[in-house]
Amino acid sequence: MDLQLIRNATLKLRYGGLTILVDPYFADRHSLPSYTGRSPNPAVDLPMSIDAILSGVDLVIVSHLHSDHFDGVAKARLPKTTPILCQPGDEDQIRGAGFVDVTPLDDRVTRGKVRFHRRAGSHGLGAVLAEMGSVMGFSLSAEGEPSLYWAGDTVLYPPVADTIADLSPDVIVTHSCGALWNGDPIVMDAEETLAVCRSAPWAIVVATHLDTLDHATVSRQDLRAAADAAGVSPQRLVIPQDGETLRYSRL
């Protein structure tokens, strides 16, 4: 498996013979409104051209329709025939943007050698969920590949902990920027990311969704400092830079 962090939640995965693009967010730096009044979003440019990102892509996963996960630039630049997997309920809006091969990931689907399994997520807890709406995570498996659990835009809550315990994934991808919405946490922060590491001592945890949006409260530097203080090594908690590619064999 090759896992390349593009920016924010956007990943390019080479897995089981497929090239999979996750949550494409292609906006230029500072081209979108601020969430908090601190700065326009995104805070940084893409690390490569959109053409390079799209090169070879076989399938796209859209976990939910927030603009930092599937933006107008991505909708315009993705070929309309690109196969897309999404959470149930989002397919009509994606088709309405002109995409013709959209499949809701109700539970499990197989594409080629790769098995996709939708996983539960909660974009915050309590009243904030009325504004955030539903989200999904997913897991991937294929013969000869490490198992992957992409938690997505979720806080650490019992279904996420249960997925880790039941699946025993080799690699776990977290969104760890500690983003707040009107003061409520809507993704994992440093403490919850370290709790994921402690709950899965066999796994590599890859922390993403960092240093891009102005409602974040945790930076890469903050997370690394917290991990160092907790005795969690850079080999166990990996914090890639934008554009960086990680390569993992079956563990």
N, C-alpha and C positions, 0 to 999 in steps of 0.2 A: 504494500500500500504506500502510495505517495500522497501526502496531505500537504497541500500548499495553502497557507493563509494568504488571501488576497488583501482584504481590509475588513475590519469590523466582523460581521458574521460570515462573510463571503469566503467560501473554501472551494478549491479545485481538487477533487479526489481522483486518483487513478487506482481503481479497485476492481479486482475480478474481471479484468478485461474491458471495463467501462471507464470513461472519463465523465465525472459527475460534477456539476457546478451547483453549489448550495447558496441560496439566498443572495442572488446578484444585486449589488448596490453599487452603481457606477457613477453616481453624481460627482461633478467636479468639486474640488475643495471650496467651501464657503458659498456654495450655490443654493443651499436650502436653508429654511428658517431655523433659528435657534429654538431649542426646547425650553431653555431656562432664562434667556436673556444674556447669557455669558458670551456666546459666540455663535455665528452661523455654522451650519453643519454641511458636510463633514469637516473635521478639523484638519484632515490631511488628504493629499492627492492619492489616487490609485498608484501602486508601485510599478505598473506596467500598462501598456495600451489595452483598450477594450478588445481589439482584434486578437491580441496575444492571449487574453483571458479566455476568449470564446474558441480559440483554436482547438479543434479536436473534441469539443464537448458533445457527448452522446445524449445526455439527459440532464435536466435541471430539477432540483428540489426547491420548492417554495414553502417554507414552514408556516408563514402567515403573511399578511398583506401590509404590514407597517412599512412606511416608506424607506426605512433603513435596512429592509430585507428584500424588497422588490420595488425598485423605484422606476420613475418614468423613463430614465435613460436606458435601463435594462429592458423595459418593455419595448422601447423603440429599436434597440440594437439586437436583441435576440431574434434569430429567424423564427417566423411564426409557426414553422413546422417542427420546432424543437419539442421533443417529448417532455412534459412537465408532470411531476408528482406533487400533489398539494394536500393540505388537510381538507377533509370533507366540509363543504360549505363555501369554499373559496373558488371552486371550479368555474362557477358561472361568471364571476368577475374576471378571471383570467381568460376565459374564452371570449368575454366581451372586449378584451384588449386585442383580440385577433388570433389568439393561439388555438390551434386546431387539434392538438394531441395532448389533452389534459386528463389526468387520471387521479381521482381522489384516493388517497392512501387510507382506506377504511381500516385495514388491519395489516395484511401482508400482501405483497406482490413480488413477483420474480421477473427480472429483466436479464436475459442472458444467464450468466452463472451467479448473479448477485441477488440475494434475498433482502428485501426491504421490509421493515416492520415498524409501524407507527408506534410511538411511545408518548405517554402522557406528559404534559407540562402545564405549569401555572405561572402566568406572566404577572406575578405578585399574588397577594392573598387579601381576601376581604373585599372592601368596597372598590378598590382600584381596578378589580377585574372587570367591572362594568365598562370602564374606559379602555382597558387593554384588549379585551376580547380573548378569544381562544387562540391557542398556539399548539404546535406539536413538536416533539422530538422524533428521532428515528434511530434505529439500529441497522447495521449492515453485517451480512455474513456471506462468505463464499469460500469454497474449498481452497485451502492453501493460503488464505488471507487471515490476518488478525481480526478478531471481532471488534467492531466499532460502535460506540454509543455516543450519539450527538444529542446532548441534552436540550440545546436550543435556549430560547428566551424563557427561562424558568428560574424561579427560586428553588432552593433545596427544600422539598416537602416530601411527605411519605411516599407517594408514587415514584418519585425519582430515586429515593433511597431503595425502594423495593426493586426497581428495575436494575439497579447496580447489583444488589444482592442476588437476584434471580438470574441475571444474564452473565455475571462475572466477565464483563468485557475486558479485552486486552487494552483498548485505548478508549478514553472518555474525553469528549470535547465539551468544555463548559464555556458559558458566557459570564465573565467574571468582573465586569466593570462597576458593579454596585450601582447601576443606574437607579435614579429616583424619579417618581412621578408625583408631583404635589406632596413630596416628603415620604412617599411610600416606596419601599424597595420593589423592583420589578424584575430583576435578574440577580444572580448570585453576586456576593461581594467576596472579599478576601477570606473572611471567616468561613463562609459556606464552601468556598472552593477548597480550603484546607480540610474541611470536614469530609468532602468527597474523597480527597487523598487518603484520609485516615480510614474511610469506610472501604476502600479498595486498595489495600497495600500491594496487591499483585499487579495493578494497572499503571499505565502511563496516563497522566492527566494533562491535557493540552488546553491551556486557557487562552481564549480569544475574546473578541468584542471589546477591545481595549484601545484607549487613546484615539478615539474617533469622534465621539459624540459629546455634546456639552452638558448632558444630564448625568454623565458618569461621575462617580466619586472615588474610583480606584484606578490607578494607572498601572502600567507594567512595573514601574519602579516600586510602587507601593506593594504590589502583590509579591514581587520577588523578596522584598524586605520582610514581609510577613512570613513568607515561606522559610526564609533563612532563620528567622527567629524561632520558628516552630520545628526546625530541624528537617524540613522537607527539601530534598536535594533538587537541583536543576534537572537531573535525570528523571525524577519522579513527577515533578510539576514543570512542564515545559511551557515557556511563554514566548512563542515565536514572534518575530518581527513581520511586518507587512511584506509580502513577497517571498517569505522564507518557505522552503519545502522541507518537510520531515519525511523520512522513509522508515517504515516499520515492517518487519517480517513477522510471521506468526510467532507468538511468544510461547 
